[in-house]
Amino acid sequence: MSAINRRDLLAGSAAGLLACSPALGAAPKATSQGPGAYRTKLGDFQVTALYDGTWFLKIDDSLVRNASDADVNKALAAAFLPPNILPISFTILLINTGSKLVLIDAGTAGQVADTAGVMMANLAAAGVAPAAIDSVVISHFHPDHIDGLKTKDGDKVFANAEILVPEQEWTYWMDDGEMSKAPDRIKVYFRNARRIFGDIGKEVRRFKPGAEVAPGITSIPAFGHTPGHCAFAIASRNQSMLVMSDAVRNPYLFARHPDWQPLFDMDGPLAVKTRRQMLDRAASDRMLVEAYHFPFPASGHIVRSGKGYELIPVEWQPL
């Protein structure tokens, strides 16, 4: 029996389809993806990943402080991604504890990229009204995590929600002295934090990293990306999830190469230490993980691979 190569197989399949299929009129093509909401059962909790879009960021050799442009593009190619473009996906978590609805981070509100800002549509698709949210817990003050707290007109989006933020983040970003000595690209973040929190400061509750922020949700100090950046552990019964926030951004770059220091991390060496600790914990404990910028639904498991780590994405599961 002669061997069948890939080209022959594809050609034969196409010919068979043409021979058997009746002629059909042209059907209109869709112009958008379906809703982005993925639910996971975690003990007695239900965790819903809400997709907010993807920013296709053009990059150059300044992206990683301690890696060359060639090395970064090699890592992108190994993940079947185009050169000089970093896809930055945004995923917000909604946790239904049975008694409360808690959001971790608030999304971009479409103010970061024109291909992002669909979280509210996906929250509606998940059957939840903004007014039903009890708490919004913020990991750090970068715009893609806090802009969704306000509309472009400055109105509160989650009218009935308590807003919780890390104490160190508040102290740093609301300090005029720190803003005065920051480089211009960072001053933008200071001004944005004041835009979001300026008129609601008295309503915002600051927590110390390490504190429980909601039933079954505990904050974890994960400094380096920003001065007060936090991760979170979600636990119910005997199940848990490690929410790594921005400690590990694109998994194909910064899990596979955990010692790389992206420009996004304000304290590169400290961020590397945090990232390695978090990845090592996830791999050792075989924990389910989630990270804000992982490809949607942004969760899976971490395994050690050579000098780095690999993401094993979750398989789709029914509820």
ChimeraX commands (.cxc) that place a marker at each C-alpha (Angstrom):
marker #1 position 0.00,0.00,0.00 radius 0.5
marker #1 position 1.48,3.36,-1.03 radius 0.5
marker #1 position 1.92,6.06,1.60 radius 0.5
marker #1 position -0.44,9.04,1.57 radius 0.5
marker #1 position 1.26,12.36,2.12 radius 0.5
marker #1 position -0.36,15.45,3.59 radius 0.5
marker #1 position -0.73,17.22,0.24 radius 0.5
marker #1 position -2.50,14.25,-1.36 radius 0.5
marker #1 position -4.81,13.93,1.65 radius 0.5
marker #1 position -5.84,17.58,1.56 radius 0.5
marker #1 position -6.30,17.57,-2.22 radius 0.5
marker #1 position -8.41,14.42,-2.09 radius 0.5
marker #1 position -10.55,15.78,0.73 radius 0.5
marker #1 position -11.23,19.01,-1.18 radius 0.5
marker #1 position -12.12,17.14,-4.36 radius 0.5
marker #1 position -14.51,14.90,-2.46 radius 0.5
marker #1 position -16.27,17.84,-0.89 radius 0.5
marker #1 position -16.68,19.56,-4.25 radius 0.5
marker #1 position -18.08,16.41,-5.82 radius 0.5
marker #1 position -20.61,15.72,-3.05 radius 0.5
marker #1 position -21.73,19.20,-1.98 radius 0.5
marker #1 position -24.68,20.90,-3.66 radius 0.5
marker #1 position -24.17,24.46,-4.84 radius 0.5
marker #1 position -25.12,26.87,-2.08 radius 0.5
marker #1 position -25.83,30.59,-2.18 radius 0.5
marker #1 position -23.27,32.84,-0.53 radius 0.5
marker #1 position -23.92,33.19,3.20 radius 0.5
marker #1 position -23.06,36.43,5.03 radius 0.5
marker #1 position -19.94,36.22,7.13 radius 0.5
marker #1 position -19.99,37.12,10.81 radius 0.5
marker #1 position -18.34,40.38,11.78 radius 0.5
marker #1 position -17.70,39.61,15.46 radius 0.5
marker #1 position -16.98,36.73,17.81 radius 0.5
marker #1 position -19.57,35.27,20.15 radius 0.5
marker #1 position -19.86,36.28,23.82 radius 0.5
marker #1 position -16.75,35.76,25.94 radius 0.5
marker #1 position -17.86,34.31,29.28 radius 0.5
marker #1 position -16.50,31.03,30.64 radius 0.5
marker #1 position -17.67,29.56,33.93 radius 0.5
marker #1 position -15.74,27.28,36.27 radius 0.5
marker #1 position -17.02,25.50,39.37 radius 0.5
marker #1 position -14.64,25.97,42.28 radius 0.5
marker #1 position -15.93,24.19,45.38 radius 0.5
marker #1 position -19.17,25.98,46.23 radius 0.5
marker #1 position -18.15,29.04,44.20 radius 0.5
marker #1 position -18.74,29.79,40.56 radius 0.5
marker #1 position -15.95,31.69,38.81 radius 0.5
marker #1 position -16.74,33.37,35.50 radius 0.5
marker #1 position -14.00,34.64,33.19 radius 0.5
marker #1 position -15.17,37.75,31.33 radius 0.5
marker #1 position -13.28,38.62,28.16 radius 0.5
marker #1 position -12.54,42.32,27.65 radius 0.5
marker #1 position -10.65,42.11,24.34 radius 0.5
marker #1 position -7.05,42.00,23.17 radius 0.5
marker #1 position -4.53,44.74,22.50 radius 0.5
marker #1 position -2.14,43.88,19.66 radius 0.5
marker #1 position 0.80,45.95,20.84 radius 0.5
marker #1 position 3.58,46.75,18.40 radius 0.5
marker #1 position 6.88,46.19,20.18 radius 0.5
marker #1 position 10.57,46.95,19.64 radius 0.5
marker #1 position 13.81,46.03,21.34 radius 0.5
marker #1 position 12.86,48.07,24.43 radius 0.5
marker #1 position 10.12,45.63,25.51 radius 0.5
marker #1 position 12.41,43.43,27.62 radius 0.5
marker #1 position 15.26,45.07,29.50 radius 0.5
marker #1 position 17.49,41.98,29.58 radius 0.5
marker #1 position 16.64,40.19,26.32 radius 0.5
marker #1 position 17.32,41.09,22.71 radius 0.5
marker #1 position 14.71,41.81,20.07 radius 0.5
marker #1 position 15.87,38.62,18.31 radius 0.5
marker #1 position 15.29,36.52,21.43 radius 0.5
marker #1 position 11.83,38.01,22.00 radius 0.5
marker #1 position 10.81,37.38,18.40 radius 0.5
marker #1 position 12.16,33.84,18.62 radius 0.5
marker #1 position 9.89,33.27,21.64 radius 0.5
marker #1 position 6.93,34.75,19.75 radius 0.5
marker #1 position 7.62,32.50,16.76 radius 0.5
marker #1 position 7.83,29.45,19.03 radius 0.5
marker #1 position 4.28,30.28,20.16 radius 0.5
marker #1 position 3.09,30.70,16.52 radius 0.5
marker #1 position 2.71,34.46,17.02 radius 0.5
marker #1 position 3.75,37.11,14.46 radius 0.5
marker #1 position 6.96,39.07,15.00 radius 0.5
marker #1 position 7.07,42.44,16.76 radius 0.5
marker #1 position 3.48,42.19,17.99 radius 0.5
marker #1 position 2.61,41.27,21.57 radius 0.5
marker #1 position -1.03,40.18,22.04 radius 0.5
marker #1 position -2.21,41.46,25.42 radius 0.5
marker #1 position -5.49,39.84,26.35 radius 0.5
marker #1 position -7.68,41.18,29.17 radius 0.5
marker #1 position -9.79,38.88,31.37 radius 0.5
marker #1 position -11.74,39.97,34.45 radius 0.5
marker #1 position -12.94,37.43,37.00 radius 0.5
marker #1 position -16.44,37.39,38.48 radius 0.5
marker #1 position -16.72,35.24,41.61 radius 0.5
marker #1 position -20.15,34.18,42.86 radius 0.5
marker #1 position -19.56,33.04,46.44 radius 0.5
marker #1 position -23.22,32.21,46.97 radius 0.5
marker #1 position -23.72,35.34,49.06 radius 0.5
marker #1 position -21.72,37.93,47.11 radius 0.5
marker #1 position -20.75,38.84,43.55 radius 0.5
marker #1 position -17.12,39.93,43.47 radius 0.5
marker #1 position -15.14,41.29,40.50 radius 0.5
marker #1 position -11.36,41.10,40.46 radius 0.5
marker #1 position -10.30,44.18,38.48 radius 0.5
marker #1 position -12.57,46.31,36.33 radius 0.5
marker #1 position -11.30,46.14,32.76 radius 0.5
marker #1 position -10.28,48.75,30.21 radius 0.5
marker #1 position -13.60,50.47,29.42 radius 0.5
marker #1 position -12.34,50.59,25.84 radius 0.5
marker #1 position -9.79,53.26,26.75 radius 0.5
marker #1 position -6.64,51.20,26.12 radius 0.5
marker #1 position -7.19,49.84,22.61 radius 0.5
marker #1 position -10.03,49.85,20.07 radius 0.5
marker #1 position -9.95,46.04,20.12 radius 0.5
marker #1 position -10.72,45.97,23.86 radius 0.5
marker #1 position -13.56,47.15,26.08 radius 0.5
marker #1 position -16.16,44.41,25.66 radius 0.5
marker #1 position -16.31,43.29,29.29 radius 0.5
marker #1 position -19.66,44.98,30.01 radius 0.5
marker #1 position -21.26,43.25,27.03 radius 0.5
marker #1 position -19.92,39.93,28.30 radius 0.5
marker #1 position -21.11,40.67,31.83 radius 0.5
marker #1 position -24.59,41.19,30.35 radius 0.5
marker #1 position -24.23,37.97,28.36 radius 0.5
marker #1 position -23.43,36.22,31.65 radius 0.5
marker #1 position -26.76,37.51,33.00 radius 0.5
marker #1 position -25.35,39.97,35.56 radius 0.5
marker #1 position -26.24,43.66,35.86 radius 0.5
marker #1 position -23.53,46.10,37.03 radius 0.5
marker #1 position -25.75,47.15,39.94 radius 0.5
marker #1 position -25.70,43.55,41.24 radius 0.5
marker #1 position -21.93,43.59,41.87 radius 0.5
marker #1 position -21.18,43.72,45.62 radius 0.5
marker #1 position -17.42,44.29,45.52 radius 0.5
marker #1 position -14.72,45.21,43.02 radius 0.5
marker #1 position -11.24,44.21,44.18 radius 0.5
marker #1 position -8.36,45.94,42.38 radius 0.5
marker #1 position -4.98,44.26,41.94 radius 0.5
marker #1 position -3.09,47.46,41.04 radius 0.5
marker #1 position -3.62,50.87,39.49 radius 0.5
marker #1 position -2.57,50.42,35.85 radius 0.5
marker #1 position -5.29,51.83,33.56 radius 0.5
marker #1 position -6.34,48.48,32.06 radius 0.5
marker #1 position -7.33,47.32,35.57 radius 0.5
marker #1 position -9.12,50.42,36.92 radius 0.5
marker #1 position -10.57,52.33,33.96 radius 0.5
marker #1 position -13.71,50.17,33.98 radius 0.5
marker #1 position -14.73,51.64,37.34 radius 0.5
marker #1 position -15.89,54.82,35.60 radius 0.5
marker #1 position -17.65,55.69,32.37 radius 0.5
marker #1 position -15.94,58.13,30.00 radius 0.5
marker #1 position -18.25,60.78,31.51 radius 0.5
marker #1 position -16.96,60.01,35.01 radius 0.5
marker #1 position -19.98,58.14,36.35 radius 0.5
marker #1 position -19.56,55.08,38.58 radius 0.5
marker #1 position -20.20,51.87,36.66 radius 0.5
marker #1 position -20.82,49.59,39.64 radius 0.5
marker #1 position -23.14,51.85,41.60 radius 0.5
marker #1 position -23.64,49.56,44.61 radius 0.5
marker #1 position -20.18,47.99,44.83 radius 0.5
marker #1 position -17.59,48.47,47.51 radius 0.5
marker #1 position -14.20,49.26,45.90 radius 0.5
marker #1 position -11.19,47.63,47.56 radius 0.5
marker #1 position -7.57,48.53,46.68 radius 0.5
marker #1 position -4.14,47.55,48.04 radius 0.5
marker #1 position -2.97,50.05,50.63 radius 0.5
marker #1 position 0.52,50.35,49.10 radius 0.5
marker #1 position -0.95,51.07,45.67 radius 0.5
marker #1 position -3.08,53.88,47.02 radius 0.5
marker #1 position -0.17,55.36,48.98 radius 0.5
marker #1 position 2.13,55.36,45.96 radius 0.5
marker #1 position -0.15,56.51,43.13 radius 0.5
marker #1 position -1.90,59.22,45.16 radius 0.5
marker #1 position 1.38,60.73,46.39 radius 0.5
marker #1 position 2.23,64.04,44.68 radius 0.5
marker #1 position 5.88,63.66,45.60 radius 0.5
marker #1 position 6.14,60.30,43.86 radius 0.5
marker #1 position 4.40,61.73,40.81 radius 0.5
marker #1 position 6.78,64.68,40.60 radius 0.5
marker #1 position 9.85,62.44,40.25 radius 0.5
marker #1 position 8.29,59.83,37.96 radius 0.5
marker #1 position 9.18,59.70,34.23 radius 0.5
marker #1 position 6.56,61.12,31.87 radius 0.5
marker #1 position 5.27,57.73,30.73 radius 0.5
marker #1 position 4.51,56.88,34.39 radius 0.5
marker #1 position 3.04,60.30,35.21 radius 0.5
marker #1 position 0.17,59.34,32.88 radius 0.5
marker #1 position -0.73,56.56,35.32 radius 0.5
marker #1 position -0.66,58.95,38.28 radius 0.5
marker #1 position -3.06,61.33,36.54 radius 0.5
marker #1 position -5.34,58.48,35.52 radius 0.5
marker #1 position -5.50,57.14,39.09 radius 0.5
marker #1 position -6.64,60.57,40.26 radius 0.5
marker #1 position -9.26,60.69,37.49 radius 0.5
marker #1 position -10.69,57.37,38.62 radius 0.5
marker #1 position -10.44,57.71,42.40 radius 0.5
marker #1 position -10.34,61.45,43.00 radius 0.5
marker #1 position -14.02,62.00,43.81 radius 0.5
marker #1 position -14.69,58.59,45.40 radius 0.5
marker #1 position -11.65,58.37,47.66 radius 0.5
marker #1 position -13.72,58.34,50.85 radius 0.5
marker #1 position -15.69,55.36,49.55 radius 0.5
marker #1 position -12.62,53.28,48.66 radius 0.5
marker #1 position -11.48,50.71,51.23 radius 0.5
marker #1 position -7.76,50.07,51.42 radius 0.5
marker #1 position -6.57,46.60,52.45 radius 0.5
marker #1 position -3.18,45.33,53.56 radius 0.5
marker #1 position -1.83,42.67,51.17 radius 0.5
marker #1 position -2.32,39.31,52.85 radius 0.5
marker #1 position -5.80,40.21,54.11 radius 0.5
marker #1 position -9.03,38.47,53.15 radius 0.5
marker #1 position -10.87,40.85,50.82 radius 0.5
marker #1 position -14.09,38.85,50.48 radius 0.5
marker #1 position -15.32,35.48,51.77 radius 0.5
marker #1 position -12.87,32.87,50.42 radius 0.5
marker #1 position -10.72,35.45,48.57 radius 0.5
marker #1 position -7.35,36.35,50.10 radius 0.5
marker #1 position -4.91,38.92,48.75 radius 0.5
marker #1 position -1.27,37.95,48.22 radius 0.5
marker #1 position 1.62,40.47,48.12 radius 0.5
marker #1 position 3.11,40.26,44.61 radius 0.5
marker #1 position 5.21,43.40,44.43 radius 0.5
marker #1 position 7.47,44.38,41.56 radius 0.5
marker #1 position 5.07,44.95,38.69 radius 0.5
marker #1 position 3.94,47.98,40.70 radius 0.5
marker #1 position 4.77,48.95,44.29 radius 0.5
marker #1 position 1.59,47.45,45.74 radius 0.5
marker #1 position 0.63,44.87,43.10 radius 0.5
marker #1 position -1.42,41.98,44.53 radius 0.5
marker #1 position -2.34,38.47,43.47 radius 0.5
marker #1 position -5.24,36.52,45.03 radius 0.5
marker #1 position -6.08,33.05,46.26 radius 0.5
marker #1 position -9.67,31.91,45.81 radius 0.5
marker #1 position -10.64,28.90,47.94 radius 0.5
marker #1 position -13.86,27.00,48.51 radius 0.5
marker #1 position -14.08,23.60,50.17 radius 0.5
marker #1 position -11.02,21.67,48.96 radius 0.5
marker #1 position -10.55,23.57,45.69 radius 0.5
marker #1 position -8.51,26.68,45.00 radius 0.5
marker #1 position -7.35,29.00,42.25 radius 0.5
marker #1 position -4.27,31.24,42.22 radius 0.5
marker #1 position -5.06,34.54,40.52 radius 0.5
marker #1 position -1.63,35.81,39.45 radius 0.5
marker #1 position -2.84,39.21,38.17 radius 0.5
marker #1 position 0.10,40.71,36.21 radius 0.5
marker #1 position 2.91,38.78,37.91 radius 0.5
marker #1 position 3.10,36.62,34.77 radius 0.5
marker #1 position 1.93,38.39,31.63 radius 0.5
marker #1 position 2.14,36.59,28.28 radius 0.5
marker #1 position 2.86,32.94,29.24 radius 0.5
marker #1 position 4.85,32.24,26.08 radius 0.5
marker #1 position 7.34,34.95,26.98 radius 0.5
marker #1 position 7.38,35.38,30.74 radius 0.5
marker #1 position 6.51,31.89,31.99 radius 0.5
marker #1 position 8.89,30.24,29.53 radius 0.5
marker #1 position 11.46,32.95,30.34 radius 0.5
marker #1 position 10.66,33.99,33.92 radius 0.5
marker #1 position 13.90,35.98,34.35 radius 0.5
marker #1 position 13.05,38.37,31.54 radius 0.5
marker #1 position 12.24,41.87,32.78 radius 0.5
marker #1 position 9.57,43.58,30.67 radius 0.5
marker #1 position 9.30,47.34,30.60 radius 0.5
marker #1 position 5.85,46.97,32.18 radius 0.5
marker #1 position 7.42,45.90,35.50 radius 0.5
marker #1 position 8.42,48.94,37.53 radius 0.5
marker #1 position 10.94,47.03,39.65 radius 0.5
marker #1 position 12.35,44.39,37.29 radius 0.5
marker #1 position 14.44,42.29,39.74 radius 0.5
marker #1 position 11.68,42.24,42.38 radius 0.5
marker #1 position 9.10,41.30,39.73 radius 0.5
marker #1 position 11.32,38.37,38.64 radius 0.5
marker #1 position 11.55,37.16,42.24 radius 0.5
marker #1 position 7.76,37.41,42.63 radius 0.5
marker #1 position 7.12,35.70,39.29 radius 0.5
marker #1 position 9.40,32.77,40.07 radius 0.5
marker #1 position 7.86,32.31,43.52 radius 0.5
marker #1 position 4.36,32.32,42.08 radius 0.5
marker #1 position 5.13,29.96,39.20 radius 0.5
marker #1 position 7.01,27.61,41.50 radius 0.5
marker #1 position 4.11,27.53,43.95 radius 0.5
marker #1 position 1.60,26.86,41.17 radius 0.5
marker #1 position 3.73,24.04,39.71 radius 0.5
marker #1 position 4.49,22.45,43.08 radius 0.5
marker #1 position 0.90,22.56,44.33 radius 0.5
marker #1 position -0.63,21.73,40.92 radius 0.5
marker #1 position -2.97,24.68,41.43 radius 0.5
marker #1 position -5.46,26.00,38.96 radius 0.5
marker #1 position -4.16,29.44,37.94 radius 0.5
marker #1 position -5.55,32.52,36.24 radius 0.5
marker #1 position -3.68,35.55,34.96 radius 0.5
marker #1 position -5.17,38.77,33.66 radius 0.5
marker #1 position -3.27,38.77,30.36 radius 0.5
marker #1 position -3.25,35.05,29.54 radius 0.5
marker #1 position -5.21,34.01,26.42 radius 0.5
marker #1 position -8.92,33.74,27.23 radius 0.5
marker #1 position -10.28,32.11,29.39 radius 0.5
marker #1 position -6.90,32.88,30.96 radius 0.5
marker #1 position -6.62,29.82,33.19 radius 0.5
marker #1 position -4.90,26.47,33.35 radius 0.5
marker #1 position -2.05,24.77,35.17 radius 0.5
marker #1 position 1.66,25.50,35.36 radius 0.5
marker #1 position 4.35,22.84,34.88 radius 0.5
marker #1 position 8.13,23.17,34.99 radius 0.5
marker #1 position 9.86,23.02,31.62 radius 0.5
marker #1 position 13.64,23.36,31.35 radius 0.5
marker #1 position 14.67,26.62,32.99 radius 0.5
marker #1 position 11.15,27.99,32.82 radius 0.5
marker #1 position 7.51,27.02,33.03 radius 0.5
marker #1 position 4.73,26.06,30.66 radius 0.5
marker #1 position 1.02,26.87,30.74 radius 0.5
marker #1 position -1.34,23.94,30.21 radius 0.5
marker #1 position -4.64,25.67,29.33 radius 0.5
marker #1 position -7.91,24.45,30.79 radius 0.5
marker #1 position -10.08,22.14,28.73 radius 0.5
marker #1 position -13.62,23.26,28.09 radius 0.5
marker #1 position -15.95,21.64,30.63 radius 0.5
marker #1 position -19.70,21.65,31.12 radius 0.5
marker #1 position -21.11,22.97,34.37 radius 0.5
marker link #1:1,2 radius 0.2
marker link #1:2,3 radius 0.2
marker link #1:3,4 radius 0.2
marker link #1:4,5 radius 0.2
marker link #1:5,6 radius 0.2
marker link #1:6,7 radius 0.2
marker link #1:7,8 radius 0.2
marker link #1:8,9 radius 0.2
marker link #1:9,10 radius 0.2
marker link #1:10,11 radius 0.2
marker link #1:11,12 radius 0.2
marker link #1:12,13 radius 0.2
marker link #1:13,14 radius 0.2
marker link #1:14,15 radius 0.2
marker link #1:15,16 radius 0.2
marker link #1:16,17 radius 0.2
marker link #1:17,18 radius 0.2
marker link #1:18,19 radius 0.2
marker link #1:19,20 radius 0.2
marker link #1:20,21 radius 0.2
marker link #1:21,22 radius 0.2
marker link #1:22,23 radius 0.2
marker link #1:23,24 radius 0.2
marker link #1:24,25 radius 0.2
marker link #1:25,26 radius 0.2
marker link #1:26,27 radius 0.2
marker link #1:27,28 radius 0.2
marker link #1:28,29 radius 0.2
marker link #1:29,30 radius 0.2
marker link #1:30,31 radius 0.2
marker link #1:31,32 radius 0.2
marker link #1:32,33 radius 0.2
marker link #1:33,34 radius 0.2
marker link #1:34,35 radius 0.2
marker link #1:35,36 radius 0.2
marker link #1:36,37 radius 0.2
marker link #1:37,38 radius 0.2
marker link #1:38,39 radius 0.2
marker link #1:39,40 radius 0.2
marker link #1:40,41 radius 0.2
marker link #1:41,42 radius 0.2
marker link #1:42,43 radius 0.2
marker link #1:43,44 radius 0.2
marker link #1:44,45 radius 0.2
marker link #1:45,46 radius 0.2
marker link #1:46,47 radius 0.2
marker link #1:47,48 radius 0.2
marker link #1:48,49 radius 0.2
marker link #1:49,50 radius 0.2
marker link #1:50,51 radius 0.2
marker link #1:51,52 radius 0.2
marker link #1:52,53 radius 0.2
marker link #1:53,54 radius 0.2
marker link #1:54,55 radius 0.2
marker link #1:55,56 radius 0.2
marker link #1:56,57 radius 0.2
marker link #1:57,58 radius 0.2
marker link #1:58,59 radius 0.2
marker link #1:59,60 radius 0.2
marker link #1:60,61 radius 0.2
marker link #1:61,62 radius 0.2
marker link #1:62,63 radius 0.2
marker link #1:63,64 radius 0.2
marker link #1:64,65 radius 0.2
marker link #1:65,66 radius 0.2
marker link #1:66,67 radius 0.2
marker link #1:67,68 radius 0.2
marker link #1:68,69 radius 0.2
marker link #1:69,70 radius 0.2
marker link #1:70,71 radius 0.2
marker link #1:71,72 radius 0.2
marker link #1:72,73 radius 0.2
marker link #1:73,74 radius 0.2
marker link #1:74,75 radius 0.2
marker link #1:75,76 radius 0.2
marker link #1:76,77 radius 0.2
marker link #1:77,78 radius 0.2
marker link #1:78,79 radius 0.2
marker link #1:79,80 radius 0.2
marker link #1:80,81 radius 0.2
marker link #1:81,82 radius 0.2
marker link #1:82,83 radius 0.2
marker link #1:83,84 radius 0.2
marker link #1:84,85 radius 0.2
marker link #1:85,86 radius 0.2
marker link #1:86,87 radius 0.2
marker link #1:87,88 radius 0.2
marker link #1:88,89 radius 0.2
marker link #1:89,90 radius 0.2
marker link #1:90,91 radius 0.2
marker link #1:91,92 radius 0.2
marker link #1:92,93 radius 0.2
marker link #1:93,94 radius 0.2
marker link #1:94,95 radius 0.2
marker link #1:95,96 radius 0.2
marker link #1:96,97 radius 0.2
marker link #1:97,98 radius 0.2
marker link #1:98,99 radius 0.2
marker link #1:99,100 radius 0.2
marker link #1:100,101 radius 0.2
marker link #1:101,102 radius 0.2
marker link #1:102,103 radius 0.2
marker link #1:103,104 radius 0.2
marker link #1:104,105 radius 0.2
marker link #1:105,106 radius 0.2
marker link #1:106,107 radius 0.2
marker link #1:107,108 radius 0.2
marker link #1:108,109 radius 0.2
marker link #1:109,110 radius 0.2
marker link #1:110,111 radius 0.2
marker link #1:111,112 radius 0.2
marker link #1:112,113 radius 0.2
marker link #1:113,114 radius 0.2
marker link #1:114,115 radius 0.2
marker link #1:115,116 radius 0.2
marker link #1:116,117 radius 0.2
marker link #1:117,118 radius 0.2
marker link #1:118,119 radius 0.2
marker link #1:119,120 radius 0.2
marker link #1:120,121 radius 0.2
marker link #1:121,122 radius 0.2
marker link #1:122,123 radius 0.2
marker link #1:123,124 radius 0.2
marker link #1:124,125 radius 0.2
marker link #1:125,126 radius 0.2
marker link #1:126,127 radius 0.2
marker link #1:127,128 radius 0.2
marker link #1:128,129 radius 0.2
marker link #1:129,130 radius 0.2
marker link #1:130,131 radius 0.2
marker link #1:131,132 radius 0.2
marker link #1:132,133 radius 0.2
marker link #1:133,134 radius 0.2
marker link #1:134,135 radius 0.2
marker link #1:135,136 radius 0.2
marker link #1:136,137 radius 0.2
marker link #1:137,138 radius 0.2
marker link #1:138,139 radius 0.2
marker link #1:139,140 radius 0.2
marker link #1:140,141 radius 0.2
marker link #1:141,142 radius 0.2
marker link #1:142,143 radius 0.2
marker link #1:143,144 radius 0.2
marker link #1:144,145 radius 0.2
marker link #1:145,146 radius 0.2
marker link #1:146,147 radius 0.2
marker link #1:147,148 radius 0.2
marker link #1:148,149 radius 0.2
marker link #1:149,150 radius 0.2
marker link #1:150,151 radius 0.2
marker link #1:151,152 radius 0.2
marker link #1:152,153 radius 0.2
marker link #1:153,154 radius 0.2
marker link #1:154,155 radius 0.2
marker link #1:155,156 radius 0.2
marker link #1:156,157 radius 0.2
marker link #1:157,158 radius 0.2
marker link #1:158,159 radius 0.2
marker link #1:159,160 radius 0.2
marker link #1:160,161 radius 0.2
marker link #1:161,162 radius 0.2
marker link #1:162,163 radius 0.2
marker link #1:163,164 radius 0.2
marker link #1:164,165 radius 0.2
marker link #1:165,166 radius 0.2
marker link #1:166,167 radius 0.2
marker link #1:167,168 radius 0.2
marker link #1:168,169 radius 0.2
marker link #1:169,170 radius 0.2
marker link #1:170,171 radius 0.2
marker link #1:171,172 radius 0.2
marker link #1:172,173 radius 0.2
marker link #1:173,174 radius 0.2
marker link #1:174,175 radius 0.2
marker link #1:175,176 radius 0.2
marker link #1:176,177 radius 0.2
marker link #1:177,178 radius 0.2
marker link #1:178,179 radius 0.2
marker link #1:179,180 radius 0.2
marker link #1:180,181 radius 0.2
marker link #1:181,182 radius 0.2
marker link #1:182,183 radius 0.2
marker link #1:183,184 radius 0.2
marker link #1:184,185 radius 0.2
marker link #1:185,186 radius 0.2
marker link #1:186,187 radius 0.2
marker link #1:187,188 radius 0.2
marker link #1:188,189 radius 0.2
marker link #1:189,190 radius 0.2
marker link #1:190,191 radius 0.2
marker link #1:191,192 radius 0.2
marker link #1:192,193 radius 0.2
marker link #1:193,194 radius 0.2
marker link #1:194,195 radius 0.2
marker link #1:195,196 radius 0.2
marker link #1:196,197 radius 0.2
marker link #1:197,198 radius 0.2
marker link #1:198,199 radius 0.2
marker link #1:199,200 radius 0.2
marker link #1:200,201 radius 0.2
marker link #1:201,202 radius 0.2
marker link #1:202,203 radius 0.2
marker link #1:203,204 radius 0.2
marker link #1:204,205 radius 0.2
marker link #1:205,206 radius 0.2
marker link #1:206,207 radius 0.2
marker link #1:207,208 radius 0.2
marker link #1:208,209 radius 0.2
marker link #1:209,210 radius 0.2
marker link #1:210,211 radius 0.2
marker link #1:211,212 radius 0.2
marker link #1:212,213 radius 0.2
marker link #1:213,214 radius 0.2
marker link #1:214,215 radius 0.2
marker link #1:215,216 radius 0.2
marker link #1:216,217 radius 0.2
marker link #1:217,218 radius 0.2
marker link #1:218,219 radius 0.2
marker link #1:219,220 radius 0.2
marker link #1:220,221 radius 0.2
marker link #1:221,222 radius 0.2
marker link #1:222,223 radius 0.2
marker link #1:223,224 radius 0.2
marker link #1:224,225 radius 0.2
marker link #1:225,226 radius 0.2
marker link #1:226,227 radius 0.2
marker link #1:227,228 radius 0.2
marker link #1:228,229 radius 0.2
marker link #1:229,230 radius 0.2
marker link #1:230,231 radius 0.2
marker link #1:231,232 radius 0.2
marker link #1:232,233 radius 0.2
marker link #1:233,234 radius 0.2
marker link #1:234,235 radius 0.2
marker link #1:235,236 radius 0.2
marker link #1:236,237 radius 0.2
marker link #1:237,238 radius 0.2
marker link #1:238,239 radius 0.2
marker link #1:239,240 radius 0.2
marker link #1:240,241 radius 0.2
marker link #1:241,242 radius 0.2
marker link #1:242,243 radius 0.2
marker link #1:243,244 radius 0.2
marker link #1:244,245 radius 0.2
marker link #1:245,246 radius 0.2
marker link #1:246,247 radius 0.2
marker link #1:247,248 radius 0.2
marker link #1:248,249 radius 0.2
marker link #1:249,250 radius 0.2
marker link #1:250,251 radius 0.2
marker link #1:251,252 radius 0.2
marker link #1:252,253 radius 0.2
marker link #1:253,254 radius 0.2
marker link #1:254,255 radius 0.2
marker link #1:255,256 radius 0.2
marker link #1:256,257 radius 0.2
marker link #1:257,258 radius 0.2
marker link #1:258,259 radius 0.2
marker link #1:259,260 radius 0.2
marker link #1:260,261 radius 0.2
marker link #1:261,262 radius 0.2
marker link #1:262,263 radius 0.2
marker link #1:263,264 radius 0.2
marker link #1:264,265 radius 0.2
marker link #1:265,266 radius 0.2
marker link #1:266,267 radius 0.2
marker link #1:267,268 radius 0.2
marker link #1:268,269 radius 0.2
marker link #1:269,270 radius 0.2
marker link #1:270,271 radius 0.2
marker link #1:271,272 radius 0.2
marker link #1:272,273 radius 0.2
marker link #1:273,274 radius 0.2
marker link #1:274,275 radius 0.2
marker link #1:275,276 radius 0.2
marker link #1:276,277 radius 0.2
marker link #1:277,278 radius 0.2
marker link #1:278,279 radius 0.2
marker link #1:279,280 radius 0.2
marker link #1:280,281 radius 0.2
marker link #1:281,282 radius 0.2
marker link #1:282,283 radius 0.2
marker link #1:283,284 radius 0.2
marker link #1:284,285 radius 0.2
marker link #1:285,286 radius 0.2
marker link #1:286,287 radius 0.2
marker link #1:287,288 radius 0.2
marker link #1:288,289 radius 0.2
marker link #1:289,290 radius 0.2
marker link #1:290,291 radius 0.2
marker link #1:291,292 radius 0.2
marker link #1:292,293 radius 0.2
marker link #1:293,294 radius 0.2
marker link #1:294,295 radius 0.2
marker link #1:295,296 radius 0.2
marker link #1:296,297 radius 0.2
marker link #1:297,298 radius 0.2
marker link #1:298,299 radius 0.2
marker link #1:299,300 radius 0.2
marker link #1:300,301 radius 0.2
marker link #1:301,302 radius 0.2
marker link #1:302,303 radius 0.2
marker link #1:303,304 radius 0.2
marker link #1:304,305 radius 0.2
marker link #1:305,306 radius 0.2
marker link #1:306,307 radius 0.2
marker link #1:307,308 radius 0.2
marker link #1:308,309 radius 0.2
marker link #1:309,310 radius 0.2
marker link #1:310,311 radius 0.2
marker link #1:311,312 radius 0.2
marker link #1:312,313 radius 0.2
marker link #1:313,314 radius 0.2
marker link #1:314,315 radius 0.2
marker link #1:315,316 radius 0.2
marker link #1:316,317 radius 0.2
marker link #1:317,318 radius 0.2
marker link #1:318,319 radius 0.2
view
